Amino acid sequence: MAVIAQTPATLDIVAVKGDDLTVTLSVTESSVAYDWTGATVATAILDSTGATVATNFTTATPANGTLTMSLTDTNTTTLGVGSYRYWLSVTKSSATRTWLAGLLTVMETGWGGTSSSSASLSITTGSATINISSINVTATGVSVADTAGYYTATNVETVLAEQAVNRLRDLTLPVKPTAVKLMSNPPTVGALATSTAIVSPQYHYTVSGPSSPTQSVNTAFFTTSVGSDWSMVGSTFPNYNYAQQILPTVGAGSGVGVAEFIHYGTTFELMFKGVTGYLQISVDGELVSATPTSIANNGNTYFLPITFATAAHRTIKLEFFNLYFGGVVLGPTDAIGRAVTNRPKVLVIGDSFTEGSGSSYYVDGWVPTLGRLLGWDVWSSGQGGSGYVAPGNYTGKFSTRLSFYANIDFDVIVVAGGINDCNATYAGDVATEAASLYSTIKSTWPTATWIATSPLINKGVEGWTSYYHSVRQTLASAASTAGFNFVDLMEMPINGSTPVTGTISNSPSAGATTFQSALRVPIGSTVEIGTGLSTVERRRVTSTSGVGPYTMTVAALSNAHTAGETLKQVGNSMWTGTGRVGATTGSGNCDVYVSSDGTHPSSAGHQAIANTAAGLIADILNPYT
């Protein structure tokens, strides 16, 4: 007597709202058509909370080893666009076992095609073997099947990337930032161990084999949503058991990598090698902990246990910096499968700020945080020392890196940089380089949303040189000419009031802490003195006195000024003060936002950049909110 028993195979199905869907399974037992006599088939579809919905698959009476599950166009319309769980179980000889389980994703209308995939899913029984030898999925719209974790017929990433593009162009942009959430009931993250604690474990490796170094890297169970290639760490033991993500910008500081998967069960363990790196874990879009896991550089094989209170299907997202990833260990009745991602794909081109330099863990840098806030998959092309003109440490200025990404259909392109150009060597060439770069971006990604930022800097207005002013203005003008959205963290918008303009009425000397004007600027506002002159500078007004001319108190001026020079109110900068961690001044947020190296943002600074940029991007792309 054959007893159906095995961890269910993962079959993720993507369908289209308003179209018929058919899933056909060809099943054999000991190489002959499966005998369905006495077998009962049951299916269920569950919503995101785990509750069973009324709509369900129809299963035709199986014959000749074939089982057919289907949804009508009315069914897919009733379900609506969204992600669901489903399962298929078979009862025979009083034994009930789940054969298949996975995600059912219903997409927007507008797609067409069919797909077919096949595999040999071996289900071990007492004296026989049941094989689901092929799974065919057809629809009048689109459908993509993942058989045992392998997308074999149609590249679902391509389909979903295209869908993301259309979603962006069909009202998903404008966007609204969402606060990064911590789980209210997170799983227990156990202590690192050098061996697995799971009894009768299942091993799912990132490297196929895993003991054959000539095998290709296996990403069947892991979605890599931030656009990188997997590579074996090495060809000798134990390095051929591990994979690392290599971002396209070779030598550009190995940005943050991502791996996602669906897990069913209560416990899994992450396998990796002990090299200096950091790991951030999210479950169904919420962080397990605000503090990433740090990994010691000792070469050990490690197992990190993650334990939930109950068994359920969950989407697990790993964000990591410099991780040698070995894979996932499961319990004997648990399951794993690729996560189906459907988020906008965004490229950020920048300097060491974009790399994450200065942050405690890199995975808490401003770029990964921006992705979490806006629900974007952000591909980071950060390189220390680079800029529009500045050549950088490895592969050159911003424009020389575009070719790495030219074949990827991005939804949004962000150019974030310029601090390395704010000097006498490079500032004069920024206008030409910015115009050329923006033109290339537009021709390479003509349907993307284009964004440029002001230079990301490390001090408040009191510490700016004339080069900061000129590069910022140059980039703002170039962006306007090219049709780019300009996100200005150096001069944020003045909301709710009209900026005022006038002149100064006295001639303050360098070092003066006050100046006079018939124009009274509100306390806390930022003013620019000497617009268009080489002595231009900005200051925050800390107090005012008098009845006209008014006397305004500011931090000490760097330059002398002459009565009649322009005075105008401008938007405040995100950064205030000139201090840094370890050398605070007691005035300004740079005391906490700039790291001890005096150049890069601290972790708090990276978070502030992400939060500020997310809000400004949302304001630009969603102006009616």
Steps between C-alpha positions, in 0.01 A plus 500: 500500500645838400466779751536854368749671727747779438553866566275680250665627184506875461303615194457875470239600241450841343162559333314797354179654630211417270666205321460126524779306669569127464761298691555145373709247695622178338565247778666158490558237765784257444520621141133437416202734501386568854196304609245753623253230610387583852689830506335826606642835394458821702624855438473831679592864435591722796530876531796687649371440854480125449121493480344277234315696230179386338647474151678170440652290225276263312657154470385275219472126562858377455565235236800330344729649761393857421354749745365837385440805723337811353367846568251667269520862389223570751711339773810709427288814480341421835838437660629832367857623472713380791699216649340189645613166644366170377543130561410171333462184705415138413335245729546133419480190717403720799822701470481872415811675374561843346661471157529860390499837674610846400403849395222588260561853373224672301635781282340790321344446159685561178724198464482206265675169451540153642779312670595142569754359742606150589694323771518168678369560849582181682261411782644211697265230631558173675583287194415728211573844366239750383626745241323818391676477167367824353292800594339702223338836569294675235281807491347738252707769673837431661600226738835392626571187703793436729553124519695401809652844510613521134348745255563293187267623228456874545719738692259629761744774600473645150121485504475663839761764417293594197192510715683727747585737218139523394384535856733797543371658181141424586468689826717302742734795485413736676615326816455542870778408742410244765678475831735204534319264735636273768314176562276517805545126556833417341641150478770393739845547351720241666869502568744423221603135501757302306258214431129469431260429786224379266426129512475331157584827326441601139788698350432754226831636379571814304759302305380193312676185601613629743824302500568535127687824439441474126123532543332830428357714777147394589253786559194280460373560850615860538380812321770762457299817463778760504665396179819313563666181391577215734853366498668217685730628770771259382572166333648324803340367819319651679460808279316314226215455749439874506384766257532875511315766307715702264347829399556607139733782598806286555734653756249763604479402862273193493161650575215346692371170361156346541358149502130424548310177537168358619518279807235272645552368850607617844880492480777544250871559530714727282838361401800725437872525548665715763634801310452859606152598389150596605153348459155660526192274506143598409185288519202595283643849458578570866844501663570231756737737681615858456856382560649277229692185587878542491714214376849436633795445269614156617429268205254277689186353348209652686132414542265777615164361623178696442198363688133605475217420740285337231543348157400720207606613156723806539711710265853524636728778375871502576697820445869457550839656456798277420319175587628158393158336479468122517122465491214396728442195721139389551317254719392170340143618428570862406518653152686776318447676168597812312325820594312674221599865516302774331662825603641790298865449404710803580864579422684747724832629363713671760819525701612357834183630665307267267739216588394543862832624635471630853199288594545234763390205286469618136156332486382804699637741241277762340444308176366172652295708744353706215396174333320387813326835543372520141447128434768498227765245404801728497818403316788695645787612277711682757871561462721694737654817360288509186283778366380662182864589429696347789651169382440286808705217643424224249292524186481874455245778507124448492468479120755221463285269712178525297604222261485247787123549517399591145316171435286523815155657466495730801189683610686783675853638460642713783830688474610592852832674538724791439688553826822373339457760224470792744855630456714702261618191310159376384223755561552689173425191290187384684255672265634321191524163673154524656339588166675208331416256778132597511477472120647147508264395778198627305603316183584179687184497714255718307190391693649512850440766761819710526618659823812697589588618849704788627842399631471293815723691737631491855453843655246774541495823303763658726761260363426533128757642261408678178546167321211346694278781381613483137477120465156493659373772267664336198329167571163666562524681165619192312218291645241760404633520144506120463153446647630326812325526835739680737504394865677772693622413849721812510210738443176332594169655391351784703145382556216725606675833448648717227880550512600862549781688321679826576847638567728543800519857627840493673845364410582219746861380518620141493435350842198722573207323666233752401390693193225751431223521243163662445389143429405301808555126456318258734709344776620154401502586131804483276621804306741534212722810494679612184320288241711467188822620665809298587437595864150351504410321823199379694409522866211401726344792684496430874343829620378839378470840665409857411215651302669567166768470407490171681808345658528127441732270694679217320809283536820687422524607136785361293525801267462876510192640327397841370176690550267441207595133446205270441339339803241231439322234698568147374386156607672341796763233453449152645833543680570760767819584685858394435567236766534125479485195722795526738553870433164658575436874507175492695320668211350326199399149404839425342613417854309173458448477121869506400717204599826527688698505174360848436397410144231233482160483666463303819227236515270774633607720209427228246154455651441875485603518133266211416207646690548848356554376144197269520278788607632732230466232231143436609424872490639530147334188361179541696448877515131490585547341843 
